[in-house]
Amino acid sequence: MKIFQLVRDEDVTGISGTGVVAEVVEFSNGKCVVQWIVGDHQSTVVWDDLHSIEVIHGHGGKTRLVPEGCV
């Protein structure tokens, strides 16, 4: 199991702000869980892999996955 933080350098949507916006756990089978920790609509979402999270939420590099403790 690996733990990451989703760090937003620029909030292109104006919804979640910048900085650490979510916590991510990647399980040994590659499945991931994202826990949004900011904003009015916090949620928990299951994804097939880290790549899918980066494609949807990365906003062209403006948001990145960072190993926990490296922010």
N, CA, C and O atoms as a Tripos MOL2 file, in Angstrom:
@<TRIPOS>MOLECULE
protein
  284   283    71     0     0
PROTEIN
NO_CHARGES

@<TRIPOS>ATOM
      1 N           0.8490   -1.1750    0.0000 N.3       1 MET1
      2 CA          0.0000    0.0000    0.0000 C.3       1 MET1
      3 C           0.8970    1.2410    0.0000 C.2       1 MET1
      4 O           1.8770    1.3180    0.7410 O.2       1 MET1
      5 N           0.5380    2.2080   -0.8480 N.am      2 LYS2
      6 CA          1.2800    3.4630   -0.9260 C.3       2 LYS2
      7 C           0.3170    4.6190   -0.6620 C.2       2 LYS2
      8 O          -0.8530    4.5710   -1.0400 O.2       2 LYS2
      9 N           0.8340    5.6580   -0.0050 N.am      3 ILE3
     10 CA          0.0080    6.8150    0.3350 C.3       3 ILE3
     11 C           0.5750    8.0540   -0.3490 C.2       3 ILE3
     12 O           1.7820    8.2970   -0.3370 O.2       3 ILE3
     13 N          -0.3320    8.8300   -0.9460 N.am      4 PHE4
     14 CA          0.0400   10.0460   -1.6530 C.3       4 PHE4
     15 C          -0.8420   11.1960   -1.1920 C.2       4 PHE4
     16 O          -1.8710   10.9900   -0.5470 O.2       4 PHE4
     17 N          -0.4300   12.3900   -1.5260 N.am      5 GLN5
     18 CA         -1.2680   13.5700   -1.3660 C.3       5 GLN5
     19 C          -1.4700   14.1650   -2.7450 C.2       5 GLN5
     20 O          -0.5450   14.1950   -3.5570 O.2       5 GLN5
     21 N          -2.6660   14.6350   -3.0100 N.am      6 LEU6
     22 CA         -2.9540   15.3230   -4.2610 C.3       6 LEU6
     23 C          -2.7530   16.8050   -3.9850 C.2       6 LEU6
     24 O          -3.5130   17.4180   -3.2350 O.2       6 LEU6
     25 N          -1.7190   17.3740   -4.6020 N.am      7 VAL7
     26 CA         -1.3290   18.7500   -4.3370 C.3       7 VAL7
     27 C          -1.6910   19.6070   -5.5460 C.2       7 VAL7
     28 O          -1.2360   19.3520   -6.6610 O.2       7 VAL7
     29 N          -2.4970   20.6030   -5.3140 N.am      8 ARG8
     30 CA         -2.9600   21.4960   -6.3800 C.3       8 ARG8
     31 C          -2.1540   22.7870   -6.3200 C.2       8 ARG8
     32 O          -2.2420   23.5380   -5.3480 O.2       8 ARG8
     33 N          -1.3680   23.0410   -7.3630 N.am      9 ASP9
     34 CA         -0.5710   24.2690   -7.4480 C.3       9 ASP9
     35 C          -1.3940   25.4300   -7.9880 C.2       9 ASP9
     36 O          -1.1720   26.5840   -7.6220 O.2       9 ASP9
     37 N          -2.3400   25.1180   -8.8550 N.am     10 GLU10
     38 CA         -3.2370   26.1260   -9.4140 C.3      10 GLU10
     39 C          -4.6310   25.5250   -9.4890 C.2      10 GLU10
     40 O          -4.8070   24.4330  -10.0310 O.2      10 GLU10
     41 N          -5.6120   26.2180   -8.9570 N.am     11 ASP11
     42 CA         -6.9960   25.7310   -8.9520 C.3      11 ASP11
     43 C          -7.7120   26.2590  -10.1910 C.2      11 ASP11
     44 O          -8.2820   27.3500  -10.1670 O.2      11 ASP11
     45 N          -7.6810   25.4800  -11.2770 N.am     12 VAL12
     46 CA         -8.2570   25.9470  -12.5360 C.3      12 VAL12
     47 C          -9.7840   25.9870  -12.5110 C.2      12 VAL12
     48 O         -10.3930   26.6990  -13.3090 O.2      12 VAL12
     49 N         -10.4120   25.2280  -11.6000 N.am     13 THR13
     50 CA        -11.8800   25.2070  -11.5310 C.3      13 THR13
     51 C         -12.4400   26.1830  -10.5090 C.2      13 THR13
     52 O         -13.6230   26.5210  -10.5600 O.2      13 THR13
     53 N         -11.5950   26.6460   -9.5700 N.am     14 GLY14
     54 CA        -12.0770   27.5410   -8.5300 C.3      14 GLY14
     55 C         -12.8920   26.8480   -7.4500 C.2      14 GLY14
     56 O         -13.6360   27.5040   -6.7210 O.2      14 GLY14
     57 N         -12.7600   25.5200   -7.3360 N.am     15 ILE15
     58 CA        -13.5780   24.7740   -6.3780 C.3      15 ILE15
     59 C         -12.8050   24.3530   -5.1370 C.2      15 ILE15
     60 O         -13.2850   24.5490   -4.0210 O.2      15 ILE15
     61 N         -11.6240   23.7810   -5.3080 N.am     16 SER16
     62 CA        -10.9430   23.1740   -4.1680 C.3      16 SER16
     63 C          -9.8050   23.9970   -3.5950 C.2      16 SER16
     64 O          -9.3030   23.6710   -2.5190 O.2      16 SER16
     65 N          -9.3880   25.0360   -4.2660 N.am     17 GLY17
     66 CA         -8.2720   25.8230   -3.7700 C.3      17 GLY17
     67 C          -6.9450   25.1770   -4.1130 C.2      17 GLY17
     68 O          -6.8790   24.2700   -4.9430 O.2      17 GLY17
     69 N          -5.8750   25.6540   -3.4620 N.am     18 THR18
     70 CA         -4.5340   25.1380   -3.7350 C.3      18 THR18
     71 C          -3.9830   24.4410   -2.4960 C.2      18 THR18
     72 O          -4.5710   24.4970   -1.4160 O.2      18 THR18
     73 N          -2.8460   23.7850   -2.6790 N.am     19 GLY19
     74 CA         -2.2300   23.0210   -1.5970 C.3      19 GLY19
     75 C          -2.7240   21.5860   -1.6170 C.2      19 GLY19
     76 O          -3.1790   21.0960   -2.6510 O.2      19 GLY19
     77 N          -2.6360   20.9090   -0.4740 N.am     20 VAL20
     78 CA         -3.0920   19.5200   -0.3810 C.3      20 VAL20
     79 C          -4.6210   19.5190   -0.3810 C.2      20 VAL20
     80 O          -5.2520   20.0710    0.5200 O.2      20 VAL20
     81 N          -5.2060   18.8920   -1.4010 N.am     21 VAL21
     82 CA         -6.6620   18.8820   -1.5270 C.3      21 VAL21
     83 C          -7.2690   17.5000   -1.3200 C.2      21 VAL21
     84 O          -8.4730   17.3720   -1.0950 O.2      21 VAL21
     85 N          -6.4210   16.4490   -1.3990 N.am     22 ALA22
     86 CA         -6.9370   15.0920   -1.2230 C.3      22 ALA22
     87 C          -5.8240   14.1660   -0.7570 C.2      22 ALA22
     88 O          -4.6380   14.4350   -0.9470 O.2      22 ALA22
     89 N          -6.2460   13.0640   -0.1380 N.am     23 GLU23
     90 CA         -5.3350   11.9980    0.2660 C.3      23 GLU23
     91 C          -5.6420   10.7890   -0.6030 C.2      23 GLU23
     92 O          -6.8040   10.4870   -0.8740 O.2      23 GLU23
     93 N          -4.5890   10.0970   -1.0390 N.am     24 VAL24
     94 CA         -4.7510    8.9890   -1.9790 C.3      24 VAL24
     95 C          -4.0500    7.7540   -1.4340 C.2      24 VAL24
     96 O          -2.9150    7.8300   -0.9650 O.2      24 VAL24
     97 N          -4.7310    6.6220   -1.4980 N.am     25 VAL25
     98 CA         -4.1310    5.3390   -1.1380 C.3      25 VAL25
     99 C          -4.1450    4.4490   -2.3720 C.2      25 VAL25
    100 O          -5.1850    4.2660   -3.0060 O.2      25 VAL25
    101 N          -2.9790    3.8940   -2.7090 N.am     26 GLU26
    102 CA         -2.8860    2.9220   -3.7950 C.3      26 GLU26
    103 C          -2.6660    1.5490   -3.1680 C.2      26 GLU26
    104 O          -1.7120    1.3450   -2.4180 O.2      26 GLU26
    105 N          -3.5500    0.6180   -3.4780 N.am     27 PHE27
    106 CA         -3.4630   -0.7310   -2.9320 C.3      27 PHE27
    107 C          -2.5600   -1.6010   -3.8050 C.2      27 PHE27
    108 O          -2.2240   -1.2180   -4.9250 O.2      27 PHE27
    109 N          -2.1670   -2.7620   -3.3000 N.am     28 SER28
    110 CA         -1.2160   -3.6380   -4.0020 C.3      28 SER28
    111 C          -1.7360   -4.1060   -5.3600 C.2      28 SER28
    112 O          -0.9400   -4.4750   -6.2230 O.2      28 SER28
    113 N          -3.0450   -4.1010   -5.5670 N.am     29 ASN29
    114 CA         -3.6060   -4.5140   -6.8630 C.3      29 ASN29
    115 C          -3.7310   -3.3460   -7.8410 C.2      29 ASN29
    116 O          -4.2300   -3.5260   -8.9520 O.2      29 ASN29
    117 N          -3.2810   -2.1440   -7.4390 N.am     30 GLY30
    118 CA         -3.3340   -0.9750   -8.3020 C.3      30 GLY30
    119 C          -4.5540   -0.0860   -8.1130 C.2      30 GLY30
    120 O          -4.5390    1.0740   -8.5240 O.2      30 GLY30
    121 N          -5.6100   -0.6110   -7.4950 N.am     31 LYS31
    122 CA         -6.7990    0.2060   -7.2300 C.3      31 LYS31
    123 C          -6.4310    1.3180   -6.2540 C.2      31 LYS31
    124 O          -5.5390    1.1630   -5.4200 O.2      31 LYS31
    125 N          -7.1390    2.4500   -6.3760 N.am     32 CYS32
    126 CA         -6.8310    3.6130   -5.5460 C.3      32 CYS32
    127 C          -8.1060    4.1870   -4.9450 C.2      32 CYS32
    128 O          -9.1910    4.0720   -5.5150 O.2      32 CYS32
    129 N          -7.9510    4.8000   -3.7940 N.am     33 VAL33
    130 CA         -9.0340    5.5340   -3.1500 C.3      33 VAL33
    131 C          -8.5660    6.9700   -2.9450 C.2      33 VAL33
    132 O          -7.4700    7.2170   -2.4410 O.2      33 VAL33
    133 N          -9.4160    7.9110   -3.3470 N.am     34 VAL34
    134 CA         -9.1330    9.3330   -3.1540 C.3      34 VAL34
    135 C         -10.1240    9.8820   -2.1370 C.2      34 VAL34
    136 O         -11.3360    9.7420   -2.3000 O.2      34 VAL34
    137 N          -9.6020   10.5060   -1.0900 N.am     35 GLN35
    138 CA        -10.4320   11.1640   -0.0790 C.3      35 GLN35
    139 C         -10.2070   12.6570   -0.2050 C.2      35 GLN35
    140 O          -9.1460   13.1650    0.1580 O.2      35 GLN35
    141 N         -11.2190   13.3690   -0.7260 N.am     36 TRP36
    142 CA        -11.1330   14.8270   -0.8490 C.3      36 TRP36
    143 C         -11.2740   15.4370    0.5370 C.2      36 TRP36
    144 O         -12.2140   15.1100    1.2620 O.2      36 TRP36
    145 N         -10.3530   16.3200    0.9160 N.am     37 ILE37
    146 CA        -10.3240   16.8240    2.2930 C.3      37 ILE37
    147 C         -10.6040   18.3130    2.3890 C.2      37 ILE37
    148 O         -10.5160   18.8860    3.4750 O.2      37 ILE37
    149 N         -10.9410   18.9550    1.2670 N.am     38 VAL38
    150 CA        -11.2430   20.3890    1.2860 C.3      38 VAL38
    151 C         -12.5510   20.6520    0.5600 C.2      38 VAL38
    152 O         -13.0540   19.8000   -0.1720 O.2      38 VAL38
    153 N         -13.0850   21.8240    0.7720 N.am     39 GLY39
    154 CA        -14.2690   22.2480    0.0440 C.3      39 GLY39
    155 C         -15.5720   21.7960    0.6640 C.2      39 GLY39
    156 O         -15.5990   21.0910    1.6730 O.2      39 GLY39
    157 N         -16.6350   22.2150    0.0410 N.am     40 ASP40
    158 CA        -17.9800   21.9150    0.5360 C.3      40 ASP40
    159 C         -18.4670   20.5250    0.1320 C.2      40 ASP40
    160 O         -19.4660   20.0460    0.6700 O.2      40 ASP40
    161 N         -17.7820   19.8730   -0.8010 N.am     41 HIS41
    162 CA        -18.2530   18.5990   -1.3280 C.3      41 HIS41
    163 C         -17.1960   17.5110   -1.1570 C.2      41 HIS41
    164 O         -16.7840   16.8730   -2.1260 O.2      41 HIS41
    165 N         -16.7630   17.3070    0.0870 N.am     42 GLN42
    166 CA        -15.7680   16.2770    0.3670 C.3      42 GLN42
    167 C         -16.3700   14.9110    0.0610 C.2      42 GLN42
    168 O         -17.5450   14.6630    0.3340 O.2      42 GLN42
    169 N         -15.5530   14.0280   -0.5080 N.am     43 SER43
    170 CA        -16.0600   12.7190   -0.8930 C.3      43 SER43
    171 C         -14.9280   11.7100   -0.9090 C.2      43 SER43
    172 O         -13.7540   12.0630   -0.8060 O.2      43 SER43
    173 N         -15.3050   10.4490   -1.0390 N.am     44 THR44
    174 CA        -14.3640    9.3480   -1.1680 C.3      44 THR44
    175 C         -14.6940    8.6210   -2.4650 C.2      44 THR44
    176 O         -15.8400    8.2370   -2.6960 O.2      44 THR44
    177 N         -13.6730    8.4320   -3.3160 N.am     45 VAL45
    178 CA        -13.8880    7.8690   -4.6460 C.3      45 VAL45
    179 C         -12.8730    6.7620   -4.9010 C.2      45 VAL45
    180 O         -11.7010    6.8970   -4.5510 O.2      45 VAL45
    181 N         -13.3250    5.6660   -5.5130 N.am     46 VAL46
    182 CA        -12.4460    4.5590   -5.8890 C.3      46 VAL46
    183 C         -12.0970    4.6910   -7.3730 C.2      46 VAL46
    184 O         -12.9720    4.9280   -8.2060 O.2      46 VAL46
    185 N         -10.8050    4.5330   -7.6930 N.am     47 TRP47
    186 CA        -10.3110    4.6200   -9.0700 C.3      47 TRP47
    187 C          -9.5810    3.3320   -9.4140 C.2      47 TRP47
    188 O          -9.1210    2.6190   -8.5220 O.2      47 TRP47
    189 N          -9.4710    3.0290  -10.7090 N.am     48 ASP48
    190 CA         -8.7730    1.8220  -11.1510 C.3      48 ASP48
    191 C          -7.2660    1.9110  -10.9830 C.2      48 ASP48
    192 O          -6.6110    0.8950  -10.7530 O.2      48 ASP48
    193 N          -6.6940    3.1300  -11.0950 N.am     49 ASP49
    194 CA         -5.2440    3.2800  -10.9980 C.3      49 ASP49
    195 C          -4.8650    4.7460  -10.8240 C.2      49 ASP49
    196 O          -5.6970    5.6380  -10.9890 O.2      49 ASP49
    197 N          -3.5940    4.9830  -10.4880 N.am     50 LEU50
    198 CA         -3.1010    6.3480  -10.2980 C.3      50 LEU50
    199 C          -3.1590    7.1470  -11.5960 C.2      50 LEU50
    200 O          -3.4510    8.3420  -11.5790 O.2      50 LEU50
    201 N          -2.8860    6.4960  -12.7080 N.am     51 HIS51
    202 CA         -2.8970    7.2030  -13.9900 C.3      51 HIS51
    203 C          -4.2570    7.8510  -14.2520 C.2      51 HIS51
    204 O          -4.3230    8.9920  -14.7110 O.2      51 HIS51
    205 N          -5.3270    7.1370  -13.9650 N.am     52 SER52
    206 CA         -6.6740    7.6910  -14.1680 C.3      52 SER52
    207 C          -6.9010    8.9380  -13.3180 C.2      52 SER52
    208 O          -7.5170    9.9010  -13.7750 O.2      52 SER52
    209 N          -6.4080    8.9210  -12.0930 N.am     53 ILE53
    210 CA         -6.5420   10.0830  -11.2070 C.3      53 ILE53
    211 C          -5.7880   11.2700  -11.7970 C.2      53 ILE53
    212 O          -6.2970   12.3910  -11.8160 O.2      53 ILE53
    213 N          -4.5730   11.0180  -12.2770 N.am     54 GLU54
    214 CA         -3.7660   12.1010  -12.8590 C.3      54 GLU54
    215 C          -4.4030   12.6630  -14.1270 C.2      54 GLU54
    216 O          -4.3750   13.8740  -14.3480 O.2      54 GLU54
    217 N          -4.9710   11.8050  -14.9500 N.am     55 VAL55
    218 CA         -5.6030   12.2640  -16.1960 C.3      55 VAL55
    219 C          -6.7980   13.1640  -15.8980 C.2      55 VAL55
    220 O          -6.9590   14.2080  -16.5300 O.2      55 VAL55
    221 N          -7.6300   12.7720  -14.9480 N.am     56 ILE56
    222 CA         -8.8520   13.5190  -14.6440 C.3      56 ILE56
    223 C          -8.5690   14.7630  -13.7980 C.2      56 ILE56
    224 O          -9.1250   15.8280  -14.0630 O.2      56 ILE56
    225 N          -7.7190   14.6360  -12.7950 N.am     57 HIS57
    226 CA         -7.5360   15.7250  -11.8270 C.3      57 HIS57
    227 C          -6.2200   16.4880  -11.9690 C.2      57 HIS57
    228 O          -6.0040   17.4680  -11.2560 O.2      57 HIS57
    229 N          -5.3350   16.0620  -12.8730 N.am     58 GLY58
    230 CA         -4.0210   16.6770  -12.9980 C.3      58 GLY58
    231 C          -4.0140   18.0470  -13.6370 C.2      58 GLY58
    232 O          -3.0950   18.8350  -13.4100 O.2      58 GLY58
    233 N          -5.0400   18.3460  -14.4440 N.am     59 HIS59
    234 CA         -5.1460   19.6590  -15.0950 C.3      59 HIS59
    235 C          -3.8280   20.0750  -15.7500 C.2      59 HIS59
    236 O          -3.3410   21.1890  -15.5530 O.2      59 HIS59
    237 N          -3.2620   19.1500  -16.5360 N.am     60 GLY60
    238 CA         -2.0570   19.4830  -17.2840 C.3      60 GLY60
    239 C          -0.8390   19.7790  -16.4260 C.2      60 GLY60
    240 O          -0.0040   20.5990  -16.8060 O.2      60 GLY60
    241 N          -0.7240   19.1260  -15.2800 N.am     61 GLY61
    242 CA          0.4260   19.3290  -14.3930 C.3      61 GLY61
    243 C           0.1960   20.3480  -13.2950 C.2      61 GLY61
    244 O           1.0810   20.5800  -12.4720 O.2      61 GLY61
    245 N          -0.9790   20.9600  -13.2700 N.am     62 LYS62
    246 CA         -1.2680   21.9620  -12.2250 C.3      62 LYS62
    247 C          -1.6400   21.3160  -10.8970 C.2      62 LYS62
    248 O          -1.6520   21.9730   -9.8560 O.2      62 LYS62
    249 N          -1.9440   20.0130  -10.9450 N.am     63 THR63
    250 CA         -2.1960   19.2210   -9.7410 C.3      63 THR63
    251 C          -1.3570   17.9560   -9.8730 C.2      63 THR63
    252 O          -1.3090   17.3490  -10.9430 O.2      63 THR63
    253 N          -0.6950   17.5560   -8.7870 N.am     64 ARG64
    254 CA          0.2090   16.4050   -8.8780 C.3      64 ARG64
    255 C           0.0690   15.4900   -7.6830 C.2      64 ARG64
    256 O          -0.3140   15.9150   -6.5930 O.2      64 ARG64
    257 N           0.3890   14.2140   -7.9070 N.am     65 LEU65
    258 CA          0.4250   13.2310   -6.8430 C.3      65 LEU65
    259 C           1.8140   13.2330   -6.2300 C.2      65 LEU65
    260 O           2.8090   13.0630   -6.9350 O.2      65 LEU65
    261 N           1.8840   13.4240   -4.9220 N.am     66 VAL66
    262 CA          3.1580   13.4990   -4.2130 C.3      66 VAL66
    263 C           3.1440   12.4610   -3.1050 C.2      66 VAL66
    264 O           2.1810   12.4020   -2.3400 O.2      66 VAL66
    265 N           4.2020   11.6260   -2.9930 N.am     67 PRO67
    266 CA          4.2400   10.6720   -1.8880 C.3      67 PRO67
    267 C           4.0590   11.3710   -0.5430 C.2      67 PRO67
    268 O           4.5990   12.4540   -0.3160 O.2      67 PRO67
    269 N           3.2980   10.7440    0.3370 N.am     68 GLU68
    270 CA          3.0310   11.3390    1.6460 C.3      68 GLU68
    271 C           4.3310   11.7160    2.3450 C.2      68 GLU68
    272 O           5.2980   10.9550    2.3350 O.2      68 GLU68
    273 N           4.3420   12.8880    2.9470 N.am     69 GLY69
    274 CA          5.5110   13.3650    3.6800 C.3      69 GLY69
    275 C           6.5060   14.1330    2.8280 C.2      69 GLY69
    276 O           7.5210   14.6100    3.3360 O.2      69 GLY69
    277 N           6.2210   14.2570    1.5240 N.am     70 CYS70
    278 CA          7.1640   14.9480    0.6270 C.3      70 CYS70
    279 C           6.6460   16.3050    0.1690 C.2      70 CYS70
    280 O           7.2220   16.9050   -0.7390 O.2      70 CYS70
    281 N           5.5840   16.7960    0.7690 N.am     71 VAL71
    282 CA          5.0240   18.0900    0.3590 C.3      71 VAL71
    283 C           5.8040   19.1940    1.0250 C.2      71 VAL71
    284 O           5.5040   20.3710    0.8220 O.2      71 VAL71
@<TRIPOS>BOND
     1     1     2 1
     2     2     3 1
     3     3     4 2
     4     3     5 am
     5     5     6 1
     6     6     7 1
     7     7     8 2
     8     7     9 am
     9     9    10 1
    10    10    11 1
    11    11    12 2
    12    11    13 am
    13    13    14 1
    14    14    15 1
    15    15    16 2
    16    15    17 am
    17    17    18 1
    18    18    19 1
    19    19    20 2
    20    19    21 am
    21    21    22 1
    22    22    23 1
    23    23    24 2
    24    23    25 am
    25    25    26 1
    26    26    27 1
    27    27    28 2
    28    27    29 am
    29    29    30 1
    30    30    31 1
    31    31    32 2
    32    31    33 am
    33    33    34 1
    34    34    35 1
    35    35    36 2
    36    35    37 am
    37    37    38 1
    38    38    39 1
    39    39    40 2
    40    39    41 am
    41    41    42 1
    42    42    43 1
    43    43    44 2
    44    43    45 am
    45    45    46 1
    46    46    47 1
    47    47    48 2
    48    47    49 am
    49    49    50 1
    50    50    51 1
    51    51    52 2
    52    51    53 am
    53    53    54 1
    54    54    55 1
    55    55    56 2
    56    55    57 am
    57    57    58 1
    58    58    59 1
    59    59    60 2
    60    59    61 am
    61    61    62 1
    62    62    63 1
    63    63    64 2
    64    63    65 am
    65    65    66 1
    66    66    67 1
    67    67    68 2
    68    67    69 am
    69    69    70 1
    70    70    71 1
    71    71    72 2
    72    71    73 am
    73    73    74 1
    74    74    75 1
    75    75    76 2
    76    75    77 am
    77    77    78 1
    78    78    79 1
    79    79    80 2
    80    79    81 am
    81    81    82 1
    82    82    83 1
    83    83    84 2
    84    83    85 am
    85    85    86 1
    86    86    87 1
    87    87    88 2
    88    87    89 am
    89    89    90 1
    90    90    91 1
    91    91    92 2
    92    91    93 am
    93    93    94 1
    94    94    95 1
    95    95    96 2
    96    95    97 am
    97    97    98 1
    98    98    99 1
    99    99   100 2
   100    99   101 am
   101   101   102 1
   102   102   103 1
   103   103   104 2
   104   103   105 am
   105   105   106 1
   106   106   107 1
   107   107   108 2
   108   107   109 am
   109   109   110 1
   110   110   111 1
   111   111   112 2
   112   111   113 am
   113   113   114 1
   114   114   115 1
   115   115   116 2
   116   115   117 am
   117   117   118 1
   118   118   119 1
   119   119   120 2
   120   119   121 am
   121   121   122 1
   122   122   123 1
   123   123   124 2
   124   123   125 am
   125   125   126 1
   126   126   127 1
   127   127   128 2
   128   127   129 am
   129   129   130 1
   130   130   131 1
   131   131   132 2
   132   131   133 am
   133   133   134 1
   134   134   135 1
   135   135   136 2
   136   135   137 am
   137   137   138 1
   138   138   139 1
   139   139   140 2
   140   139   141 am
   141   141   142 1
   142   142   143 1
   143   143   144 2
   144   143   145 am
   145   145   146 1
   146   146   147 1
   147   147   148 2
   148   147   149 am
   149   149   150 1
   150   150   151 1
   151   151   152 2
   152   151   153 am
   153   153   154 1
   154   154   155 1
   155   155   156 2
   156   155   157 am
   157   157   158 1
   158   158   159 1
   159   159   160 2
   160   159   161 am
   161   161   162 1
   162   162   163 1
   163   163   164 2
   164   163   165 am
   165   165   166 1
   166   166   167 1
   167   167   168 2
   168   167   169 am
   169   169   170 1
   170   170   171 1
   171   171   172 2
   172   171   173 am
   173   173   174 1
   174   174   175 1
   175   175   176 2
   176   175   177 am
   177   177   178 1
   178   178   179 1
   179   179   180 2
   180   179   181 am
   181   181   182 1
   182   182   183 1
   183   183   184 2
   184   183   185 am
   185   185   186 1
   186   186   187 1
   187   187   188 2
   188   187   189 am
   189   189   190 1
   190   190   191 1
   191   191   192 2
   192   191   193 am
   193   193   194 1
   194   194   195 1
   195   195   196 2
   196   195   197 am
   197   197   198 1
   198   198   199 1
   199   199   200 2
   200   199   201 am
   201   201   202 1
   202   202   203 1
   203   203   204 2
   204   203   205 am
   205   205   206 1
   206   206   207 1
   207   207   208 2
   208   207   209 am
   209   209   210 1
   210   210   211 1
   211   211   212 2
   212   211   213 am
   213   213   214 1
   214   214   215 1
   215   215   216 2
   216   215   217 am
   217   217   218 1
   218   218   219 1
   219   219   220 2
   220   219   221 am
   221   221   222 1
   222   222   223 1
   223   223   224 2
   224   223   225 am
   225   225   226 1
   226   226   227 1
   227   227   228 2
   228   227   229 am
   229   229   230 1
   230   230   231 1
   231   231   232 2
   232   231   233 am
   233   233   234 1
   234   234   235 1
   235   235   236 2
   236   235   237 am
   237   237   238 1
   238   238   239 1
   239   239   240 2
   240   239   241 am
   241   241   242 1
   242   242   243 1
   243   243   244 2
   244   243   245 am
   245   245   246 1
   246   246   247 1
   247   247   248 2
   248   247   249 am
   249   249   250 1
   250   250   251 1
   251   251   252 2
   252   251   253 am
   253   253   254 1
   254   254   255 1
   255   255   256 2
   256   255   257 am
   257   257   258 1
   258   258   259 1
   259   259   260 2
   260   259   261 am
   261   261   262 1
   262   262   263 1
   263   263   264 2
   264   263   265 am
   265   265   266 1
   266   266   267 1
   267   267   268 2
   268   267   269 am
   269   269   270 1
   270   270   271 1
   271   271   272 2
   272   271   273 am
   273   273   274 1
   274   274   275 1
   275   275   276 2
   276   275   277 am
   277   277   278 1
   278   278   279 1
   279   279   280 2
   280   279   281 am
   281   281   282 1
   282   282   283 1
   283   283   284 2
@<TRIPOS>SUBSTRUCTURE
     1 MET1         2 RESIDUE 1 A MET
     2 LYS2         6 RESIDUE 1 A LYS
     3 ILE3        10 RESIDUE 1 A ILE
     4 PHE4        14 RESIDUE 1 A PHE
     5 GLN5        18 RESIDUE 1 A GLN
     6 LEU6        22 RESIDUE 1 A LEU
     7 VAL7        26 RESIDUE 1 A VAL
     8 ARG8        30 RESIDUE 1 A ARG
     9 ASP9        34 RESIDUE 1 A ASP
    10 GLU10       38 RESIDUE 1 A GLU
    11 ASP11       42 RESIDUE 1 A ASP
    12 VAL12       46 RESIDUE 1 A VAL
    13 THR13       50 RESIDUE 1 A THR
    14 GLY14       54 RESIDUE 1 A GLY
    15 ILE15       58 RESIDUE 1 A ILE
    16 SER16       62 RESIDUE 1 A SER
    17 GLY17       66 RESIDUE 1 A GLY
    18 THR18       70 RESIDUE 1 A THR
    19 GLY19       74 RESIDUE 1 A GLY
    20 VAL20       78 RESIDUE 1 A VAL
    21 VAL21       82 RESIDUE 1 A VAL
    22 ALA22       86 RESIDUE 1 A ALA
    23 GLU23       90 RESIDUE 1 A GLU
    24 VAL24       94 RESIDUE 1 A VAL
    25 VAL25       98 RESIDUE 1 A VAL
    26 GLU26      102 RESIDUE 1 A GLU
    27 PHE27      106 RESIDUE 1 A PHE
    28 SER28      110 RESIDUE 1 A SER
    29 ASN29      114 RESIDUE 1 A ASN
    30 GLY30      118 RESIDUE 1 A GLY
    31 LYS31      122 RESIDUE 1 A LYS
    32 CYS32      126 RESIDUE 1 A CYS
    33 VAL33      130 RESIDUE 1 A VAL
    34 VAL34      134 RESIDUE 1 A VAL
    35 GLN35      138 RESIDUE 1 A GLN
    36 TRP36      142 RESIDUE 1 A TRP
    37 ILE37      146 RESIDUE 1 A ILE
    38 VAL38      150 RESIDUE 1 A VAL
    39 GLY39      154 RESIDUE 1 A GLY
    40 ASP40      158 RESIDUE 1 A ASP
    41 HIS41      162 RESIDUE 1 A HIS
    42 GLN42      166 RESIDUE 1 A GLN
    43 SER43      170 RESIDUE 1 A SER
    44 THR44      174 RESIDUE 1 A THR
    45 VAL45      178 RESIDUE 1 A VAL
    46 VAL46      182 RESIDUE 1 A VAL
    47 TRP47      186 RESIDUE 1 A TRP
    48 ASP48      190 RESIDUE 1 A ASP
    49 ASP49      194 RESIDUE 1 A ASP
    50 LEU50      198 RESIDUE 1 A LEU
    51 HIS51      202 RESIDUE 1 A HIS
    52 SER52      206 RESIDUE 1 A SER
    53 ILE53      210 RESIDUE 1 A ILE
    54 GLU54      214 RESIDUE 1 A GLU
    55 VAL55      218 RESIDUE 1 A VAL
    56 ILE56      222 RESIDUE 1 A ILE
    57 HIS57      226 RESIDUE 1 A HIS
    58 GLY58      230 RESIDUE 1 A GLY
    59 HIS59      234 RESIDUE 1 A HIS
    60 GLY60      238 RESIDUE 1 A GLY
    61 GLY61      242 RESIDUE 1 A GLY
    62 LYS62      246 RESIDUE 1 A LYS
    63 THR63      250 RESIDUE 1 A THR
    64 ARG64      254 RESIDUE 1 A ARG
    65 LEU65      258 RESIDUE 1 A LEU
    66 VAL66      262 RESIDUE 1 A VAL
    67 PRO67      266 RESIDUE 1 A PRO
    68 GLU68      270 RESIDUE 1 A GLU
    69 GLY69      274 RESIDUE 1 A GLY
    70 CYS70      278 RESIDUE 1 A CYS
    71 VAL71      282 RESIDUE 1 A VAL
